[in-house]
Amino acid sequence: KGNKSYSNLLKALQYCVSQDFELVSLSMGVLGINGAKEIQVILENLKSTLVICAASNNGLLTYPAALTETIGVKRSLSKDSKMIEWVENPADGIELIVNFSETQLLQLLLEKDSNSILVPQICGKLAMHALKSKKLLTKKNVCTYLGASLRRRDIDDYKLPLGITIDTIPVIIFPYDCNNKEFACDFAVSLQSKFENEGY
């Protein structure tokens, strides 16, 4: 909070509200529930807008991607380049898990595995649909349009010893050495892989 980038993010979202945009592509976010609450207040004024957001690349809970007002996107660990999956009631708030094959343009990027490059690709598909049909899809219809396989998870079945809930977002707390960030990132990736293979 107080960071210039965070302040600019809030201004950008407020601008989207003032312009009544129908589709917003957001390849950035913040960590921390305090920042999320301010973002959520603005997003409540974008109820008729599709806001597509990238999840963090290191597996940390990211806002606004983890909020229910948006569609969070992250890359799958699967090798299937055509894989698209929609997770209902996702534990980390990220509904859309995708793997797009690289284009010639994407091959020029240094961070090819970044979640950020997935968001404009999704938005491009949704924008093309809107142009052809003269109508933007609702959040509920995005899954069907993209041909994503649906993974249902009963939120009442989500019971882990160290599970807590902050507002409506489930969070799992694991103790770890805060000086060993590499371990934390590896652990997050292994959890994502387990969740994708066995369900949340």
Rosetta constraint file for C-alpha pairs under 8 A:
AtomPair CA 1 CA 6 HARMONIC 6.63 0.50
AtomPair CA 1 CA 7 HARMONIC 7.79 0.50
AtomPair CA 1 CA 35 HARMONIC 6.63 0.50
AtomPair CA 2 CA 6 HARMONIC 7.01 0.50
AtomPair CA 2 CA 7 HARMONIC 6.70 0.50
AtomPair CA 3 CA 7 HARMONIC 6.26 0.50
AtomPair CA 4 CA 8 HARMONIC 6.11 0.50
AtomPair CA 5 CA 9 HARMONIC 6.17 0.50
AtomPair CA 6 CA 10 HARMONIC 6.42 0.50
AtomPair CA 6 CA 30 HARMONIC 7.34 0.50
AtomPair CA 7 CA 11 HARMONIC 6.32 0.50
AtomPair CA 8 CA 12 HARMONIC 6.01 0.50
AtomPair CA 9 CA 13 HARMONIC 6.26 0.50
AtomPair CA 10 CA 14 HARMONIC 6.17 0.50
AtomPair CA 10 CA 39 HARMONIC 6.66 0.50
AtomPair CA 10 CA 42 HARMONIC 7.90 0.50
AtomPair CA 11 CA 15 HARMONIC 6.09 0.50
AtomPair CA 12 CA 16 HARMONIC 6.35 0.50
AtomPair CA 13 CA 17 HARMONIC 6.44 0.50
AtomPair CA 13 CA 42 HARMONIC 6.84 0.50
AtomPair CA 13 CA 43 HARMONIC 7.58 0.50
AtomPair CA 14 CA 18 HARMONIC 6.30 0.50
AtomPair CA 14 CA 42 HARMONIC 6.54 0.50
AtomPair CA 15 CA 19 HARMONIC 6.16 0.50
AtomPair CA 16 CA 20 HARMONIC 5.95 0.50
AtomPair CA 16 CA 21 HARMONIC 5.51 0.50
AtomPair CA 16 CA 24 HARMONIC 7.75 0.50
AtomPair CA 16 CA 46 HARMONIC 7.92 0.50
AtomPair CA 17 CA 21 HARMONIC 6.79 0.50
AtomPair CA 17 CA 42 HARMONIC 7.75 0.50
AtomPair CA 17 CA 45 HARMONIC 6.40 0.50
AtomPair CA 17 CA 46 HARMONIC 6.08 0.50
AtomPair CA 20 CA 46 HARMONIC 7.61 0.50
AtomPair CA 20 CA 49 HARMONIC 7.87 0.50
AtomPair CA 21 CA 49 HARMONIC 6.45 0.50
AtomPair CA 22 CA 48 HARMONIC 6.77 0.50
AtomPair CA 22 CA 49 HARMONIC 4.41 0.50
AtomPair CA 22 CA 50 HARMONIC 6.11 0.50
AtomPair CA 22 CA 136 HARMONIC 7.36 0.50
AtomPair CA 23 CA 49 HARMONIC 5.59 0.50
AtomPair CA 23 CA 50 HARMONIC 4.82 0.50
AtomPair CA 23 CA 51 HARMONIC 5.97 0.50
AtomPair CA 23 CA 52 HARMONIC 7.79 0.50
AtomPair CA 23 CA 123 HARMONIC 7.50 0.50
AtomPair CA 23 CA 127 HARMONIC 7.65 0.50
AtomPair CA 24 CA 49 HARMONIC 7.31 0.50
AtomPair CA 24 CA 50 HARMONIC 6.20 0.50
AtomPair CA 24 CA 51 HARMONIC 4.70 0.50
AtomPair CA 24 CA 52 HARMONIC 6.13 0.50
AtomPair CA 24 CA 123 HARMONIC 7.76 0.50
AtomPair CA 25 CA 51 HARMONIC 6.25 0.50
AtomPair CA 25 CA 52 HARMONIC 5.17 0.50
AtomPair CA 25 CA 53 HARMONIC 6.35 0.50
AtomPair CA 25 CA 119 HARMONIC 6.28 0.50
AtomPair CA 25 CA 120 HARMONIC 6.18 0.50
AtomPair CA 25 CA 123 HARMONIC 6.36 0.50
AtomPair CA 26 CA 51 HARMONIC 7.30 0.50
AtomPair CA 26 CA 52 HARMONIC 6.03 0.50
AtomPair CA 26 CA 53 HARMONIC 4.72 0.50
AtomPair CA 26 CA 54 HARMONIC 6.52 0.50
AtomPair CA 26 CA 119 HARMONIC 7.00 0.50
AtomPair CA 27 CA 53 HARMONIC 5.77 0.50
AtomPair CA 27 CA 54 HARMONIC 4.98 0.50
AtomPair CA 27 CA 115 HARMONIC 7.75 0.50
AtomPair CA 27 CA 116 HARMONIC 4.64 0.50
AtomPair CA 27 CA 117 HARMONIC 7.42 0.50
AtomPair CA 27 CA 119 HARMONIC 6.42 0.50
AtomPair CA 28 CA 53 HARMONIC 7.15 0.50
AtomPair CA 28 CA 54 HARMONIC 6.29 0.50
AtomPair CA 28 CA 55 HARMONIC 7.93 0.50
AtomPair CA 28 CA 116 HARMONIC 7.14 0.50
AtomPair CA 29 CA 53 HARMONIC 7.79 0.50
AtomPair CA 29 CA 54 HARMONIC 7.41 0.50
AtomPair CA 29 CA 55 HARMONIC 7.58 0.50
AtomPair CA 29 CA 56 HARMONIC 7.58 0.50
AtomPair CA 29 CA 62 HARMONIC 5.97 0.50
AtomPair CA 29 CA 63 HARMONIC 5.24 0.50
AtomPair CA 29 CA 64 HARMONIC 6.04 0.50
AtomPair CA 29 CA 65 HARMONIC 7.12 0.50
AtomPair CA 30 CA 35 HARMONIC 6.83 0.50
AtomPair CA 30 CA 36 HARMONIC 7.46 0.50
AtomPair CA 30 CA 62 HARMONIC 5.68 0.50
AtomPair CA 30 CA 63 HARMONIC 5.20 0.50
AtomPair CA 30 CA 64 HARMONIC 7.26 0.50
AtomPair CA 31 CA 35 HARMONIC 7.28 0.50
AtomPair CA 31 CA 36 HARMONIC 7.81 0.50
AtomPair CA 31 CA 60 HARMONIC 7.53 0.50
AtomPair CA 31 CA 61 HARMONIC 6.45 0.50
AtomPair CA 31 CA 62 HARMONIC 5.21 0.50
AtomPair CA 31 CA 63 HARMONIC 6.22 0.50
AtomPair CA 32 CA 36 HARMONIC 6.58 0.50
AtomPair CA 32 CA 61 HARMONIC 7.86 0.50
AtomPair CA 32 CA 62 HARMONIC 7.65 0.50
AtomPair CA 32 CA 63 HARMONIC 7.67 0.50
AtomPair CA 33 CA 37 HARMONIC 6.38 0.50
AtomPair CA 34 CA 38 HARMONIC 7.07 0.50
AtomPair CA 35 CA 39 HARMONIC 6.47 0.50
AtomPair CA 35 CA 63 HARMONIC 7.75 0.50
AtomPair CA 36 CA 40 HARMONIC 5.97 0.50
AtomPair CA 36 CA 63 HARMONIC 5.60 0.50
AtomPair CA 36 CA 64 HARMONIC 6.41 0.50
AtomPair CA 37 CA 41 HARMONIC 6.40 0.50
AtomPair CA 38 CA 42 HARMONIC 6.83 0.50
AtomPair CA 39 CA 43 HARMONIC 6.24 0.50
AtomPair CA 39 CA 63 HARMONIC 7.90 0.50
AtomPair CA 39 CA 64 HARMONIC 6.75 0.50
AtomPair CA 40 CA 44 HARMONIC 6.25 0.50
AtomPair CA 40 CA 64 HARMONIC 7.41 0.50
AtomPair CA 40 CA 67 HARMONIC 7.42 0.50
AtomPair CA 40 CA 69 HARMONIC 7.61 0.50
AtomPair CA 41 CA 45 HARMONIC 7.44 0.50
AtomPair CA 42 CA 46 HARMONIC 7.24 0.50
AtomPair CA 43 CA 47 HARMONIC 6.98 0.50
AtomPair CA 43 CA 69 HARMONIC 6.54 0.50
AtomPair CA 44 CA 69 HARMONIC 7.34 0.50
AtomPair CA 47 CA 69 HARMONIC 7.38 0.50
AtomPair CA 50 CA 70 HARMONIC 6.87 0.50
AtomPair CA 50 CA 71 HARMONIC 7.56 0.50
AtomPair CA 50 CA 138 HARMONIC 7.20 0.50
AtomPair CA 50 CA 139 HARMONIC 6.69 0.50
AtomPair CA 51 CA 69 HARMONIC 7.58 0.50
AtomPair CA 51 CA 70 HARMONIC 4.97 0.50
AtomPair CA 51 CA 71 HARMONIC 6.19 0.50
AtomPair CA 52 CA 65 HARMONIC 7.50 0.50
AtomPair CA 52 CA 70 HARMONIC 5.95 0.50
AtomPair CA 52 CA 71 HARMONIC 4.89 0.50
AtomPair CA 52 CA 72 HARMONIC 6.13 0.50
AtomPair CA 52 CA 73 HARMONIC 7.22 0.50
AtomPair CA 52 CA 119 HARMONIC 6.34 0.50
AtomPair CA 52 CA 122 HARMONIC 7.91 0.50
AtomPair CA 52 CA 123 HARMONIC 7.10 0.50
AtomPair CA 53 CA 64 HARMONIC 6.83 0.50
AtomPair CA 53 CA 65 HARMONIC 4.85 0.50
AtomPair CA 53 CA 70 HARMONIC 6.82 0.50
AtomPair CA 53 CA 71 HARMONIC 6.11 0.50
AtomPair CA 53 CA 72 HARMONIC 4.94 0.50
AtomPair CA 53 CA 73 HARMONIC 6.02 0.50
AtomPair CA 53 CA 119 HARMONIC 6.33 0.50
AtomPair CA 54 CA 65 HARMONIC 5.96 0.50
AtomPair CA 54 CA 72 HARMONIC 5.83 0.50
AtomPair CA 54 CA 73 HARMONIC 4.99 0.50
AtomPair CA 54 CA 74 HARMONIC 6.27 0.50
AtomPair CA 54 CA 115 HARMONIC 5.54 0.50
AtomPair CA 54 CA 116 HARMONIC 5.25 0.50
AtomPair CA 54 CA 118 HARMONIC 7.42 0.50
AtomPair CA 54 CA 119 HARMONIC 6.07 0.50
AtomPair CA 55 CA 59 HARMONIC 7.61 0.50
AtomPair CA 55 CA 61 HARMONIC 7.57 0.50
AtomPair CA 55 CA 62 HARMONIC 5.71 0.50
AtomPair CA 55 CA 63 HARMONIC 7.83 0.50
AtomPair CA 55 CA 65 HARMONIC 5.62 0.50
AtomPair CA 55 CA 66 HARMONIC 7.48 0.50
AtomPair CA 55 CA 72 HARMONIC 6.11 0.50
AtomPair CA 55 CA 73 HARMONIC 5.72 0.50
AtomPair CA 55 CA 74 HARMONIC 5.45 0.50
AtomPair CA 55 CA 94 HARMONIC 7.05 0.50
AtomPair CA 55 CA 115 HARMONIC 6.26 0.50
AtomPair CA 55 CA 116 HARMONIC 7.64 0.50
AtomPair CA 56 CA 60 HARMONIC 5.84 0.50
AtomPair CA 56 CA 61 HARMONIC 6.95 0.50
AtomPair CA 56 CA 62 HARMONIC 5.68 0.50
AtomPair CA 56 CA 74 HARMONIC 7.80 0.50
AtomPair CA 56 CA 115 HARMONIC 7.02 0.50
AtomPair CA 57 CA 74 HARMONIC 7.87 0.50
AtomPair CA 57 CA 114 HARMONIC 6.10 0.50
AtomPair CA 57 CA 115 HARMONIC 6.02 0.50
AtomPair CA 58 CA 185 HARMONIC 5.42 0.50
AtomPair CA 58 CA 188 HARMONIC 7.05 0.50
AtomPair CA 58 CA 189 HARMONIC 7.44 0.50
AtomPair CA 59 CA 185 HARMONIC 6.60 0.50
AtomPair CA 59 CA 188 HARMONIC 5.19 0.50
AtomPair CA 59 CA 189 HARMONIC 6.41 0.50
AtomPair CA 59 CA 192 HARMONIC 7.77 0.50
AtomPair CA 60 CA 188 HARMONIC 7.40 0.50
AtomPair CA 61 CA 66 HARMONIC 6.74 0.50
AtomPair CA 61 CA 92 HARMONIC 6.44 0.50
AtomPair CA 62 CA 66 HARMONIC 5.76 0.50
AtomPair CA 63 CA 67 HARMONIC 6.47 0.50
AtomPair CA 64 CA 70 HARMONIC 6.84 0.50
AtomPair CA 64 CA 72 HARMONIC 7.89 0.50
AtomPair CA 65 CA 70 HARMONIC 6.11 0.50
AtomPair CA 65 CA 71 HARMONIC 6.40 0.50
AtomPair CA 65 CA 72 HARMONIC 4.27 0.50
AtomPair CA 65 CA 73 HARMONIC 7.19 0.50
AtomPair CA 65 CA 93 HARMONIC 6.93 0.50
AtomPair CA 65 CA 94 HARMONIC 6.48 0.50
AtomPair CA 66 CA 70 HARMONIC 7.45 0.50
AtomPair CA 66 CA 71 HARMONIC 7.93 0.50
AtomPair CA 66 CA 72 HARMONIC 6.04 0.50
AtomPair CA 66 CA 92 HARMONIC 6.19 0.50
AtomPair CA 66 CA 93 HARMONIC 3.91 0.50
AtomPair CA 66 CA 94 HARMONIC 5.57 0.50
AtomPair CA 66 CA 169 HARMONIC 7.68 0.50
AtomPair CA 67 CA 71 HARMONIC 7.91 0.50
AtomPair CA 67 CA 72 HARMONIC 7.81 0.50
AtomPair CA 67 CA 93 HARMONIC 6.06 0.50
AtomPair CA 67 CA 169 HARMONIC 7.65 0.50
AtomPair CA 68 CA 93 HARMONIC 6.91 0.50
AtomPair CA 71 CA 94 HARMONIC 6.89 0.50
AtomPair CA 71 CA 95 HARMONIC 6.19 0.50
AtomPair CA 71 CA 96 HARMONIC 7.00 0.50
AtomPair CA 71 CA 139 HARMONIC 7.44 0.50
AtomPair CA 72 CA 93 HARMONIC 6.76 0.50
AtomPair CA 72 CA 94 HARMONIC 4.32 0.50
AtomPair CA 72 CA 95 HARMONIC 5.53 0.50
AtomPair CA 72 CA 96 HARMONIC 6.04 0.50
AtomPair CA 73 CA 94 HARMONIC 5.85 0.50
AtomPair CA 73 CA 95 HARMONIC 6.57 0.50
AtomPair CA 73 CA 96 HARMONIC 4.79 0.50
AtomPair CA 73 CA 97 HARMONIC 5.91 0.50
AtomPair CA 73 CA 98 HARMONIC 7.40 0.50
AtomPair CA 73 CA 115 HARMONIC 6.96 0.50
AtomPair CA 73 CA 118 HARMONIC 7.19 0.50
AtomPair CA 73 CA 119 HARMONIC 6.74 0.50
AtomPair CA 74 CA 94 HARMONIC 7.03 0.50
AtomPair CA 74 CA 96 HARMONIC 6.51 0.50
AtomPair CA 74 CA 97 HARMONIC 5.15 0.50
AtomPair CA 74 CA 98 HARMONIC 6.48 0.50
AtomPair CA 74 CA 115 HARMONIC 5.21 0.50
AtomPair CA 74 CA 118 HARMONIC 7.42 0.50
AtomPair CA 75 CA 97 HARMONIC 5.59 0.50
AtomPair CA 75 CA 98 HARMONIC 5.13 0.50
AtomPair CA 75 CA 99 HARMONIC 5.69 0.50
AtomPair CA 75 CA 113 HARMONIC 7.39 0.50
AtomPair CA 75 CA 114 HARMONIC 7.66 0.50
AtomPair CA 75 CA 115 HARMONIC 5.75 0.50
AtomPair CA 75 CA 118 HARMONIC 7.47 0.50
AtomPair CA 76 CA 83 HARMONIC 7.74 0.50
AtomPair CA 76 CA 97 HARMONIC 5.47 0.50
AtomPair CA 76 CA 98 HARMONIC 5.40 0.50
AtomPair CA 76 CA 99 HARMONIC 5.70 0.50
AtomPair CA 77 CA 192 HARMONIC 7.95 0.50
AtomPair CA 77 CA 193 HARMONIC 6.35 0.50
AtomPair CA 78 CA 83 HARMONIC 7.59 0.50
AtomPair CA 78 CA 99 HARMONIC 7.59 0.50
AtomPair CA 79 CA 99 HARMONIC 7.86 0.50
AtomPair CA 80 CA 99 HARMONIC 6.84 0.50
AtomPair CA 81 CA 99 HARMONIC 4.90 0.50
AtomPair CA 81 CA 100 HARMONIC 5.22 0.50
AtomPair CA 81 CA 101 HARMONIC 5.15 0.50
AtomPair CA 82 CA 98 HARMONIC 7.65 0.50
AtomPair CA 82 CA 99 HARMONIC 5.93 0.50
AtomPair CA 82 CA 100 HARMONIC 6.02 0.50
AtomPair CA 82 CA 101 HARMONIC 7.14 0.50
AtomPair CA 83 CA 97 HARMONIC 7.92 0.50
AtomPair CA 83 CA 98 HARMONIC 5.65 0.50
AtomPair CA 83 CA 99 HARMONIC 5.40 0.50
AtomPair CA 83 CA 100 HARMONIC 7.53 0.50
AtomPair CA 83 CA 148 HARMONIC 7.76 0.50
AtomPair CA 84 CA 96 HARMONIC 7.24 0.50
AtomPair CA 84 CA 97 HARMONIC 5.83 0.50
AtomPair CA 84 CA 98 HARMONIC 4.43 0.50
AtomPair CA 84 CA 99 HARMONIC 6.55 0.50
AtomPair CA 84 CA 146 HARMONIC 7.56 0.50
AtomPair CA 84 CA 147 HARMONIC 7.18 0.50
AtomPair CA 84 CA 148 HARMONIC 4.72 0.50
AtomPair CA 84 CA 149 HARMONIC 6.48 0.50
AtomPair CA 85 CA 95 HARMONIC 7.99 0.50
AtomPair CA 85 CA 96 HARMONIC 5.86 0.50
AtomPair CA 85 CA 97 HARMONIC 5.09 0.50
AtomPair CA 85 CA 98 HARMONIC 6.31 0.50
AtomPair CA 85 CA 143 HARMONIC 7.99 0.50
AtomPair CA 85 CA 148 HARMONIC 4.71 0.50
AtomPair CA 85 CA 149 HARMONIC 4.80 0.50
AtomPair CA 85 CA 150 HARMONIC 6.02 0.50
AtomPair CA 85 CA 151 HARMONIC 7.10 0.50
AtomPair CA 86 CA 95 HARMONIC 5.36 0.50
AtomPair CA 86 CA 96 HARMONIC 4.81 0.50
AtomPair CA 86 CA 97 HARMONIC 6.41 0.50
AtomPair CA 86 CA 143 HARMONIC 6.10 0.50
AtomPair CA 86 CA 148 HARMONIC 5.76 0.50
AtomPair CA 86 CA 149 HARMONIC 6.03 0.50
AtomPair CA 86 CA 150 HARMONIC 4.95 0.50
AtomPair CA 86 CA 151 HARMONIC 6.10 0.50
AtomPair CA 87 CA 94 HARMONIC 7.51 0.50
AtomPair CA 87 CA 95 HARMONIC 4.77 0.50
AtomPair CA 87 CA 96 HARMONIC 6.45 0.50
AtomPair CA 87 CA 97 HARMONIC 7.73 0.50
AtomPair CA 87 CA 150 HARMONIC 6.10 0.50
AtomPair CA 87 CA 151 HARMONIC 4.84 0.50
AtomPair CA 87 CA 152 HARMONIC 6.19 0.50
AtomPair CA 87 CA 153 HARMONIC 7.44 0.50
AtomPair CA 88 CA 95 HARMONIC 6.53 0.50
AtomPair CA 88 CA 150 HARMONIC 7.25 0.50
AtomPair CA 88 CA 151 HARMONIC 6.07 0.50
AtomPair CA 88 CA 152 HARMONIC 4.96 0.50
AtomPair CA 88 CA 153 HARMONIC 5.92 0.50
AtomPair CA 89 CA 93 HARMONIC 7.24 0.50
AtomPair CA 89 CA 95 HARMONIC 7.55 0.50
AtomPair CA 89 CA 152 HARMONIC 7.30 0.50
AtomPair CA 89 CA 153 HARMONIC 6.04 0.50
AtomPair CA 89 CA 154 HARMONIC 7.19 0.50
AtomPair CA 89 CA 155 HARMONIC 6.21 0.50
AtomPair CA 90 CA 94 HARMONIC 5.91 0.50
AtomPair CA 90 CA 95 HARMONIC 5.98 0.50
AtomPair CA 90 CA 153 HARMONIC 7.29 0.50
AtomPair CA 90 CA 200 HARMONIC 7.08 0.50
AtomPair CA 91 CA 169 HARMONIC 7.26 0.50
AtomPair CA 91 CA 170 HARMONIC 5.78 0.50
AtomPair CA 91 CA 171 HARMONIC 7.40 0.50
AtomPair CA 91 CA 200 HARMONIC 6.64 0.50
AtomPair CA 92 CA 169 HARMONIC 7.26 0.50
AtomPair CA 92 CA 170 HARMONIC 6.97 0.50
AtomPair CA 92 CA 171 HARMONIC 7.35 0.50
AtomPair CA 93 CA 169 HARMONIC 6.90 0.50
AtomPair CA 98 CA 118 HARMONIC 7.79 0.50
AtomPair CA 100 CA 118 HARMONIC 7.52 0.50
AtomPair CA 102 CA 106 HARMONIC 5.69 0.50
AtomPair CA 102 CA 107 HARMONIC 6.33 0.50
AtomPair CA 103 CA 107 HARMONIC 6.34 0.50
AtomPair CA 104 CA 108 HARMONIC 7.06 0.50
AtomPair CA 105 CA 109 HARMONIC 7.45 0.50
AtomPair CA 106 CA 112 HARMONIC 6.71 0.50
AtomPair CA 107 CA 112 HARMONIC 6.97 0.50
AtomPair CA 112 CA 117 HARMONIC 7.83 0.50
AtomPair CA 114 CA 118 HARMONIC 7.65 0.50
AtomPair CA 115 CA 119 HARMONIC 7.25 0.50
AtomPair CA 116 CA 120 HARMONIC 7.80 0.50
AtomPair CA 117 CA 121 HARMONIC 6.96 0.50
AtomPair CA 118 CA 122 HARMONIC 6.34 0.50
AtomPair CA 119 CA 123 HARMONIC 6.13 0.50
AtomPair CA 120 CA 124 HARMONIC 5.86 0.50
AtomPair CA 121 CA 125 HARMONIC 6.50 0.50
AtomPair CA 122 CA 126 HARMONIC 6.38 0.50
AtomPair CA 123 CA 127 HARMONIC 5.90 0.50
AtomPair CA 124 CA 128 HARMONIC 6.15 0.50
AtomPair CA 125 CA 129 HARMONIC 6.37 0.50
AtomPair CA 126 CA 130 HARMONIC 6.23 0.50
AtomPair CA 126 CA 136 HARMONIC 7.38 0.50
AtomPair CA 126 CA 137 HARMONIC 7.36 0.50
AtomPair CA 126 CA 142 HARMONIC 7.99 0.50
AtomPair CA 127 CA 131 HARMONIC 6.19 0.50
AtomPair CA 127 CA 136 HARMONIC 7.58 0.50
AtomPair CA 128 CA 132 HARMONIC 6.28 0.50
AtomPair CA 129 CA 133 HARMONIC 5.97 0.50
AtomPair CA 129 CA 134 HARMONIC 7.91 0.50
AtomPair CA 129 CA 135 HARMONIC 7.77 0.50
AtomPair CA 129 CA 136 HARMONIC 7.25 0.50
AtomPair CA 130 CA 134 HARMONIC 5.17 0.50
AtomPair CA 130 CA 135 HARMONIC 4.86 0.50
AtomPair CA 130 CA 136 HARMONIC 4.69 0.50
AtomPair CA 130 CA 137 HARMONIC 7.17 0.50
AtomPair CA 131 CA 135 HARMONIC 7.25 0.50
AtomPair CA 137 CA 141 HARMONIC 5.90 0.50
AtomPair CA 137 CA 142 HARMONIC 6.27 0.50
AtomPair CA 138 CA 142 HARMONIC 6.50 0.50
AtomPair CA 139 CA 143 HARMONIC 7.78 0.50
AtomPair CA 141 CA 145 HARMONIC 6.25 0.50
AtomPair CA 142 CA 146 HARMONIC 6.11 0.50
AtomPair CA 143 CA 147 HARMONIC 6.30 0.50
AtomPair CA 143 CA 148 HARMONIC 5.33 0.50
AtomPair CA 143 CA 149 HARMONIC 7.75 0.50
AtomPair CA 143 CA 150 HARMONIC 7.64 0.50
AtomPair CA 144 CA 148 HARMONIC 6.26 0.50
AtomPair CA 151 CA 199 HARMONIC 7.57 0.50
AtomPair CA 153 CA 157 HARMONIC 7.74 0.50
AtomPair CA 153 CA 199 HARMONIC 7.33 0.50
AtomPair CA 153 CA 200 HARMONIC 6.40 0.50
AtomPair CA 154 CA 158 HARMONIC 7.13 0.50
AtomPair CA 158 CA 200 HARMONIC 7.70 0.50
AtomPair CA 159 CA 163 HARMONIC 6.70 0.50
AtomPair CA 160 CA 172 HARMONIC 7.84 0.50
AtomPair CA 162 CA 172 HARMONIC 5.98 0.50
AtomPair CA 162 CA 173 HARMONIC 5.90 0.50
AtomPair CA 162 CA 174 HARMONIC 7.43 0.50
AtomPair CA 163 CA 170 HARMONIC 7.00 0.50
AtomPair CA 163 CA 171 HARMONIC 5.96 0.50
AtomPair CA 163 CA 172 HARMONIC 4.67 0.50
AtomPair CA 163 CA 173 HARMONIC 6.64 0.50
AtomPair CA 164 CA 170 HARMONIC 6.05 0.50
AtomPair CA 164 CA 171 HARMONIC 5.51 0.50
AtomPair CA 164 CA 172 HARMONIC 6.37 0.50
AtomPair CA 164 CA 173 HARMONIC 7.73 0.50
AtomPair CA 165 CA 169 HARMONIC 5.74 0.50
AtomPair CA 165 CA 170 HARMONIC 4.47 0.50
AtomPair CA 165 CA 171 HARMONIC 5.75 0.50
AtomPair CA 166 CA 170 HARMONIC 6.43 0.50
AtomPair CA 166 CA 171 HARMONIC 7.06 0.50
AtomPair CA 176 CA 180 HARMONIC 7.91 0.50
AtomPair CA 176 CA 184 HARMONIC 7.25 0.50
AtomPair CA 177 CA 181 HARMONIC 7.80 0.50
AtomPair CA 180 CA 184 HARMONIC 6.80 0.50
AtomPair CA 181 CA 185 HARMONIC 6.25 0.50
AtomPair CA 182 CA 186 HARMONIC 6.14 0.50
AtomPair CA 183 CA 187 HARMONIC 5.95 0.50
AtomPair CA 184 CA 188 HARMONIC 6.19 0.50
AtomPair CA 185 CA 189 HARMONIC 6.28 0.50
AtomPair CA 186 CA 190 HARMONIC 6.21 0.50
AtomPair CA 187 CA 191 HARMONIC 6.19 0.50
AtomPair CA 188 CA 192 HARMONIC 6.24 0.50
AtomPair CA 189 CA 193 HARMONIC 6.22 0.50
AtomPair CA 190 CA 194 HARMONIC 6.22 0.50
AtomPair CA 191 CA 195 HARMONIC 6.08 0.50
AtomPair CA 192 CA 196 HARMONIC 6.09 0.50
AtomPair CA 193 CA 197 HARMONIC 6.21 0.50
AtomPair CA 194 CA 198 HARMONIC 5.86 0.50
AtomPair CA 194 CA 199 HARMONIC 7.48 0.50
AtomPair CA 195 CA 199 HARMONIC 4.68 0.50
AtomPair CA 195 CA 200 HARMONIC 4.98 0.50
AtomPair CA 196 CA 200 HARMONIC 7.39 0.50
